[in-house]
């Protein structure tokens, strides 16, 4: 049984979900790209990892968000969509960085799907629900990235003085990751594959070849 589970975790996510995302779907998934810095993360599939690892998604939700049930997951998504961390950021800076909450929202929804707390249809519905607010707030991935970094900075400042056995990555690491996503020469960036204004145009299918390259 242990050997079977190890093999299942090693399966490429693209094998379980072989149909490439449409441009709109990729755009929605790409909202969580700033959070998806881990080497094993997937930024081009609804499933959050390049290889199937449902247990990691389940542990991450429990450890980072104390989410162990569908009800807790839905409650957290609702809170992030309504107020999230941007309420505190607004009190401190006068700016409400929706991008930070939106990135966390999509990341949590994807991991909830990854461990089976919600199904694929519910996950896509959750992602679609955040789109109007994001599109109504920002006009480019550059604007989205700037507000994400502002929200992250406020969040990190709030952690000072607390004991965290796994401190977050430095702001420099986050900055570099965002620069990579915004680099027009980075062909693997989902922000280049799904330009900002693509969500405002009719959806279309994507060529499966780039998708395959993103999930070696």
Secondary structure, 3 states (H helix, E strand, C coil): CHHHHHHHHHCEHHHHCCCCCCHHHHHHHHCCCCCCCCCCECCCCCCCECECCHHHHHHHHHHHHCCCCHHHHHHHHHHHHHCCCHHHHHHHHCCCCHHHHHHHHHHHHHHHHHCCCCCHHHHHHHHHHHHHHHHHHCCCHHHHHHHHHHHHHHHHHHHCCCCCCCCCCCHHHHHHHHHHHHCCCCCCCHHHHCCHHHHHCCCCCCCHHHHHHHCC
